[in-house]
Amino acid sequence: MEININLRDAVVARVKGKSEEELHEVIKESIGGDDMALPGLGVLFENIWNNSESTLQDTMVKNLEKSLD
């Protein structure tokens, strides 16, 4: 029997139902940690991006640009 695990679904299932404080901790623990956490952060960022208005997306892009200097 083959098990097909969708990364996006697995990441969302891991954080679904967590409080803001718990989500904050998940993010803090993932940043700067093991590279295995990077795809999960990407999924979380994708959800944030897709649920943000264009003005907030512009702010995120500006923050990213500043952080790369």
C-alpha positions, -999 to 999 in steps of 0.1 A, spaced: 0 0 0 15 33 -11 10 63 12 10 97 -5 17 125 19 11 160 7 37 183 23 13 213 24 -15 192 40 9 178 66 23 212 76 -12 227 78 -24 197 99 5 202 123 -4 238 131 -41 238 126 -60 246 158 -29 260 176 -32 293 194 -13 325 183 13 318 210 18 283 199 21 294 162 47 320 173 67 292 190 65 269 160 79 297 138 106 307 163 117 271 167 118 266 129 138 297 120 175 292 121 170 255 130 174 224 109 171 229 72 143 203 72 120 230 87 124 253 57 98 237 35 73 239 63 81 276 67 75 280 30 41 264 33 32 287 62 45 317 42 24 307 12 -7 306 34 1 340 49 7 355 14 -25 340 -1 -45 354 28 -30 389 28 -42 420 11 -19 435 -16 -8 463 7 5 438 33 21 418 5 39 449 -6 51 454 30 64 419 31 83 423 -1 98 456 11 109 439 44 124 410 24 143 434 2 156 453 32 167 420 49 188 411 18 210 442 20 
